[in-house]
């Protein structure tokens, strides 16, 4: 029913516009084309100025109404993300000034230079100096913006400080897998053919000793004021690690690891207070269309102090031990199995001839 009403309203609008156009043609015939055209020019010139004023008021009002609901109303949650905010504000300032100036000139000229029998048309086909100015100035401004962007990009994707931590982020349809190196500080090897969603979602090589203490989690735990390097990959299609609160993003490409680093500024609890939202969580989203469940590909990031992080990680079991619990040295030995093992004969009985 709603669809039918929508179609009916659209058709009715077209009919009304068509009838107004036809009526305007009839009026032109009765009054004469010249008189009608001049009157229309005056009306259109006035409407241009009205549209300019109302449009600028509308832009200001919408900004006032909705800016507080955007992430730009919040500070960047990472030190490096503040550079992105700064770059964005500079871009908005430059393009905003140009936008307002060009729109004002466009609509004001439409009003000021409407048809007038007492005005002589000035033919202005070419001006080399003017063309050089409007070509060179935008080129310089855009070059400066690009240089600033490249400088920030090389920082984010370059080498992090020596005291950084590392987290491997793997995207798959339609969630994220996070892996942390153990006490050895190194990740174990993995092979895509070993992937098994039930027991080995990353395809870890169990014979690699470096991977025996690797921890896999469904929540990314980060430490406030400690740089973190993300080693990003994908199990299936191209995803994109979107860290909107930290002002960062990076593609997750199958077979081609990418990296990104940043330094969290506020813990999750501090952001709850700053945003006055007790349900606030840092979010990792997929910013690349990756399939039917793309909308649900969301992960949670928990930023904590170093002490709390140490407690959380101490409670995590390495993936190797959760897959092979019998090899867990902290697990109590089953006395029944031990007794049965000890009761077995030391040697096999000799077969009778």
C-alpha positions as CSV (number, residue, x, y, z in Angstrom):
1,X,0.0,0.0,0.0
2,X,2.8,2.4,0.9
3,X,4.5,1.7,-2.4
4,X,1.3,2.4,-4.3
5,X,0.8,5.8,-2.5
6,X,4.4,6.8,-3.2
7,X,4.0,6.1,-6.9
8,X,0.7,8.0,-7.0
9,X,2.3,11.0,-5.3
10,X,5.3,11.0,-7.7
11,X,2.9,10.8,-10.7
12,X,0.7,13.6,-9.3
13,X,3.8,15.9,-8.9
14,X,4.8,15.3,-12.5
15,X,1.2,16.1,-13.7
16,X,1.1,19.3,-11.7
17,X,4.5,20.4,-13.1
18,X,3.4,19.6,-16.6
19,X,0.2,21.6,-16.2
20,X,2.1,24.6,-14.8
21,X,4.4,24.5,-17.8
22,X,1.5,24.4,-20.2
23,X,-0.3,27.3,-18.4
24,X,3.0,29.3,-18.6
25,X,3.1,28.7,-22.4
26,X,-0.5,30.0,-22.7
27,X,0.3,33.1,-20.7
28,X,3.3,33.8,-22.9
29,X,1.1,33.6,-26.0
30,X,-1.4,36.0,-24.5
31,X,1.1,38.5,-23.2
32,X,3.7,38.2,-25.9
33,X,6.9,36.2,-25.7
34,X,9.2,39.2,-25.0
35,X,7.1,40.6,-22.1
36,X,6.6,37.1,-20.6
37,X,10.4,36.3,-20.9
38,X,11.4,39.5,-19.1
39,X,8.9,38.9,-16.3
40,X,10.2,35.4,-15.9
41,X,13.8,36.6,-15.8
42,X,12.9,38.9,-12.9
43,X,11.1,36.2,-11.0
44,X,14.0,33.7,-11.6
45,X,16.6,36.3,-10.6
46,X,14.7,36.9,-7.3
47,X,14.3,33.1,-6.8
48,X,18.1,32.7,-7.3
49,X,18.9,35.1,-4.4
50,X,16.2,33.5,-2.2
51,X,17.6,30.1,-2.9
52,X,21.1,31.3,-2.0
53,X,20.1,32.8,1.3
54,X,17.8,29.9,2.3
55,X,20.4,27.3,1.1
56,X,23.1,28.8,3.3
57,X,20.8,29.1,6.2
58,X,19.8,25.4,5.7
59,X,23.5,24.3,5.6
60,X,24.1,26.2,8.9
61,X,21.0,24.8,10.6
62,X,21.7,21.2,9.5
63,X,25.3,21.6,10.8
64,X,24.0,22.9,14.1
65,X,21.4,20.2,14.4
66,X,23.4,17.1,13.5
67,X,27.1,18.0,14.1
68,X,26.9,16.8,17.7
69,X,25.7,13.3,16.5
70,X,28.8,12.8,14.3
71,X,32.2,11.4,15.4
72,X,33.8,14.8,14.6
73,X,32.2,16.2,17.7
74,X,34.4,13.8,19.7
75,X,38.2,14.0,19.9
76,X,40.3,11.5,18.0
77,X,40.8,8.5,20.3
78,X,44.4,8.1,19.0
79,X,47.4,10.4,19.0
80,X,48.0,9.9,15.3
81,X,44.3,10.3,14.5
82,X,44.5,13.9,15.6
83,X,46.6,14.5,12.5
84,X,43.7,13.2,10.4
85,X,41.3,15.5,12.2
86,X,43.6,18.4,11.6
87,X,44.0,17.5,7.9
88,X,40.2,17.2,7.5
89,X,39.5,20.5,9.1
90,X,42.1,22.2,6.9
91,X,40.4,20.6,3.8
92,X,36.9,21.6,5.0
93,X,38.1,25.2,5.6
94,X,39.7,25.5,2.2
95,X,36.9,23.9,0.2
96,X,34.2,25.6,2.4
97,X,35.5,29.1,1.6
98,X,35.7,28.2,-2.1
99,X,32.2,26.7,-2.0
100,X,30.6,29.7,-0.3
101,X,32.4,32.2,-2.6
102,X,31.5,30.4,-5.8
103,X,27.9,29.8,-4.9
104,X,27.5,33.5,-3.8
105,X,28.9,34.7,-7.1
106,X,26.9,32.2,-9.1
107,X,23.5,33.1,-7.7
108,X,24.2,36.8,-7.3
109,X,25.3,37.2,-10.9
110,X,22.1,35.4,-12.0
111,X,20.2,38.2,-10.3
112,X,22.4,41.2,-11.0
113,X,22.9,40.4,-14.7
114,X,19.5,39.4,-15.8
115,X,18.1,40.7,-19.1
116,X,18.0,44.4,-19.4
117,X,17.3,46.5,-22.5
118,X,19.5,49.4,-21.2
119,X,22.6,47.2,-20.6
120,X,25.1,46.6,-23.3
121,X,26.6,43.1,-23.4
122,X,30.4,43.0,-22.9
123,X,32.1,40.3,-24.9
124,X,34.8,38.6,-22.7
125,X,36.1,35.5,-24.5
126,X,39.6,35.2,-23.1
127,X,42.0,36.4,-20.4
128,X,45.4,34.6,-20.0
129,X,46.3,36.1,-16.6
130,X,42.9,35.1,-15.1
131,X,43.2,31.6,-16.5
132,X,46.7,31.2,-15.1
133,X,45.5,32.4,-11.7
134,X,42.6,30.0,-11.5
135,X,44.7,27.1,-12.7
136,X,47.9,27.7,-10.7
137,X,46.3,28.6,-7.3
138,X,44.1,25.5,-7.0
139,X,47.0,23.3,-8.2
140,X,49.3,24.7,-5.4
141,X,46.6,24.3,-2.8
142,X,45.8,20.8,-3.8
143,X,49.5,19.9,-3.9
144,X,49.9,21.1,-0.3
145,X,46.9,19.1,0.8
146,X,48.2,16.0,-1.0
147,X,51.7,16.4,0.6
148,X,50.2,16.7,4.0
149,X,48.1,13.5,3.4
150,X,51.1,11.6,2.1
151,X,53.2,12.6,5.1
152,X,50.6,11.3,7.5
153,X,50.1,8.1,5.4
154,X,53.8,7.3,5.5
155,X,53.8,7.9,9.3
156,X,50.8,5.5,9.9
157,X,52.1,2.8,7.7
158,X,55.8,3.2,8.6
159,X,57.7,1.7,11.5
160,X,56.1,2.3,15.0
161,X,58.1,3.2,18.1
162,X,60.3,0.5,19.7
163,X,58.0,0.0,22.7
164,X,55.0,-0.9,20.5
165,X,52.8,-4.0,20.9
166,X,51.5,-6.1,17.9
167,X,48.1,-7.5,17.1
168,X,47.3,-9.6,14.1
169,X,43.8,-8.8,12.6
170,X,42.3,-11.3,10.2
171,X,39.0,-10.6,8.5
172,X,36.6,-13.3,7.3
173,X,33.0,-13.3,6.3
174,X,31.7,-11.9,8.5
175,X,33.7,-11.2,11.6
176,X,37.2,-10.4,12.9
177,X,39.9,-12.7,14.5
178,X,42.6,-11.2,16.7
179,X,45.9,-12.9,17.5
180,X,48.5,-11.9,20.1
181,X,52.1,-13.2,20.3
182,X,53.0,-14.9,23.5
183,X,55.9,-14.3,25.8
184,X,58.3,-15.0,23.0
185,X,57.0,-11.9,21.2
186,X,56.7,-13.7,17.9
187,X,53.8,-15.1,15.9
188,X,53.8,-18.7,14.8
189,X,53.5,-19.6,11.2
190,X,50.2,-20.4,9.5
191,X,49.0,-22.0,6.3
192,X,45.7,-21.4,4.6
193,X,45.1,-25.1,3.9
194,X,45.1,-25.8,7.6
195,X,42.1,-23.5,8.2
196,X,39.3,-25.3,10.1
197,X,36.6,-23.1,11.6
198,X,36.0,-25.6,14.3
199,X,39.5,-26.0,15.6
200,X,42.0,-23.8,13.7
201,X,40.3,-20.7,12.2
202,X,43.7,-19.2,11.3
203,X,45.4,-22.3,9.9
204,X,48.2,-22.3,12.5
205,X,51.0,-24.8,12.0
206,X,51.0,-26.8,15.2
207,X,54.6,-28.0,14.8
208,X,55.9,-24.4,15.0
209,X,57.0,-23.8,18.5
210,X,56.7,-20.0,18.1
211,X,52.9,-20.4,17.8
212,X,52.4,-22.5,20.9
213,X,51.9,-19.5,23.1
214,X,49.9,-17.4,20.6
215,X,46.5,-16.2,21.9
216,X,43.4,-15.7,19.8
217,X,40.5,-13.5,21.0
218,X,37.3,-12.2,19.7
219,X,37.8,-8.8,21.4
220,X,40.8,-6.6,20.6
221,X,42.5,-5.5,23.8
222,X,44.8,-2.4,23.6
223,X,46.7,-0.4,26.1
224,X,46.3,3.3,26.7
225,X,49.3,5.4,25.5
226,X,51.1,2.3,24.1
227,X,51.6,2.2,20.3
228,X,50.0,-0.8,18.6
229,X,50.9,-2.2,15.2
230,X,48.2,-4.0,13.4
231,X,49.2,-6.7,11.0
232,X,46.2,-7.1,8.8
233,X,45.0,-9.9,6.5
234,X,42.0,-11.7,5.2
235,X,40.9,-15.3,4.9
236,X,38.6,-14.9,1.9
237,X,37.7,-11.6,0.1
238,X,38.9,-8.0,0.5
239,X,37.8,-6.4,3.7
240,X,38.7,-3.1,5.3
241,X,39.7,-2.5,8.9
242,X,37.7,0.6,9.8
243,X,38.7,2.3,13.1
244,X,36.5,5.4,13.0
245,X,37.1,6.4,16.6
246,X,40.8,6.3,16.1
247,X,40.5,7.9,12.6
248,X,42.3,5.0,10.9
249,X,41.5,2.5,8.2
250,X,43.4,-0.1,6.1
251,X,42.4,-2.7,3.6
252,X,42.6,-6.4,4.5
253,X,43.7,-8.2,1.4
254,X,44.0,-12.0,1.0
255,X,47.6,-13.1,0.8
256,X,49.0,-9.6,1.1
257,X,49.5,-8.5,4.7
258,X,49.1,-4.8,5.4
259,X,50.2,-2.8,8.5
260,X,49.0,0.2,10.4
261,X,49.9,1.6,13.8
262,X,48.5,4.2,16.2
263,X,48.5,5.1,19.9
264,X,45.3,5.0,21.9
265,X,44.7,8.1,24.0
266,X,41.7,7.2,26.2
267,X,40.5,4.0,27.8
268,X,37.0,2.7,27.0
269,X,35.8,3.8,30.5
270,X,37.2,7.3,29.9
271,X,35.4,7.5,26.6
272,X,32.1,6.4,28.4
273,X,32.5,9.5,30.6
274,X,33.6,11.8,27.8
275,X,30.6,10.8,25.6
276,X,28.2,10.5,28.5
277,X,27.3,7.1,27.0
278,X,27.5,4.2,29.5
279,X,27.2,1.8,26.6
280,X,30.0,3.2,24.6
281,X,32.4,0.7,22.9
282,X,35.3,1.2,20.5
283,X,34.3,-0.4,17.2
284,X,36.2,-2.1,14.4
285,X,34.0,-2.2,11.3
286,X,34.4,-3.5,7.7
287,X,34.6,-0.5,5.4
288,X,34.6,-2.5,2.2
289,X,31.5,-4.2,0.8
290,X,32.3,-7.9,1.3
291,X,29.1,-9.8,0.9
292,X,25.5,-10.2,2.1
293,X,26.6,-10.0,5.8
294,X,28.8,-7.0,5.4
295,X,26.5,-4.9,7.6
296,X,27.1,-7.2,10.6
297,X,30.9,-7.4,10.3
298,X,31.6,-5.6,13.5
299,X,34.2,-6.1,16.2
300,X,34.8,-4.7,19.7
301,X,38.0,-3.0,20.9
302,X,38.6,-2.6,24.6
303,X,41.3,0.0,25.6
304,X,42.5,-0.5,29.1
305,X,45.4,0.5,31.4
306,X,48.6,-1.6,31.4
307,X,47.8,-3.3,34.7
308,X,44.3,-4.3,33.5
309,X,45.7,-5.5,30.2
310,X,48.2,-7.8,32.0
311,X,45.4,-9.3,34.0
312,X,43.2,-9.9,31.0
313,X,46.0,-11.5,29.0
314,X,47.1,-13.7,31.9
315,X,43.6,-15.2,31.9
316,X,43.8,-16.1,28.1
317,X,44.7,-19.6,27.1
318,X,47.0,-20.1,24.1
319,X,45.2,-21.5,21.1
320,X,47.5,-24.5,21.0
321,X,46.5,-25.5,24.6
322,X,42.8,-25.0,23.9
323,X,43.1,-27.2,20.8
324,X,45.3,-29.8,22.6
325,X,44.2,-29.6,26.3
326,X,46.0,-32.8,27.2
327,X,49.3,-30.8,26.6
328,X,48.4,-28.1,29.1
329,X,50.9,-28.4,32.0
330,X,48.5,-26.5,34.3
331,X,45.7,-29.1,33.8
332,X,45.4,-31.7,36.6
333,X,46.5,-35.2,35.5
334,X,43.8,-37.8,35.3
335,X,44.8,-40.4,37.9
336,X,42.6,-43.2,36.3
337,X,44.3,-42.8,33.0
338,X,47.8,-42.8,34.7
339,X,46.9,-46.0,36.6
340,X,45.7,-47.7,33.5
341,X,48.9,-46.7,31.7
342,X,51.0,-48.1,34.5
343,X,49.1,-51.3,34.5
344,X,49.9,-52.0,30.9
345,X,52.6,-54.7,30.4
346,X,56.1,-53.3,29.8
347,X,56.6,-55.6,26.8
348,X,54.3,-57.3,24.4
349,X,53.6,-61.0,25.0
350,X,55.5,-63.3,22.7
351,X,53.3,-64.9,20.2
352,X,53.0,-68.7,20.4
353,X,54.3,-70.7,17.5
